[in-house]
Amino acid sequence: MKDKYSTFKKFPTLEEANELKELLKENGIESVLDDNIPTFDISFSGNTLQHEFEVRLKQSDFKQAENILEQHAEHLIAHIDKDYYLFNFTDEELYEILLKSDEWNAFDYSLAQNILKKRGKSVDKQLLNSLKNERLKDLAKPEENQKPWIITGYIFSLLGGFLGLIIGYFLWTSKKTLPNGQKVYSYSANNRKHGKYIFYLGLIIAPTTLLLKVVEQFLN
């Protein structure tokens, strides 16, 4: 069933994830809570792995879920303390929140709009949609500088190591989920081509190497 769902939001705690799940349930949206504990960094980005809780939705529900979060946030704004940290943000910093809404919670996203409007700044649906489209284009770009992993993958595959198979497979098939639920390949067509070659090279050499080791031990 998880294959039909895409990551909508990620949270560092189970409590936060459950709060969103309940809010969506109250509004008739079905979601799946996933305890995401990666065994290793398959993105090859070098980032520190984190234990995250993911709320997953059908891609067709993303837009409605975003609207629910924004409406919920707007309701909370009426009760916000005036010393909340966003009130000290510059206009540029607030517009940065609007551009990178996927990095902020719905409350901060709505409050940033509210503060800018009260300062007499231009914030309308056309601007918000334009910023979201610009952000999607930026996030959809393939991750760069995979050459070290490509070289490493070829080396391990040629040496008969199964790590080459793993590296090749993820370079070839790895995808990332955009804020709108769309899934795109993580790496460029050229890098994915190398990943495919690495995978099939390892698929041929690794079992052969293992077989030779078994025969050698048997003969000894």
Protein Blocks (a to p, Z undefined) as FASTA:
>chain_A
ZZmpccfbdcfbfklmmmmmmmmmmnopacdddddddfbdfkonopacdddddddddfkl
mmmmmmmmmmmmmmmmmmccfkbfklmpcfklmmmmmmmmmlpcfklmmmmmmmmmmnop
acdfklmmmmmmmmmmmmmpccehkllmmmmmmmmmmnopaklmmmmmmmmmoccddfko
pacdfbdfklmmmmmmmmmmmmmmmmmmmmmmmmmmmmZZ
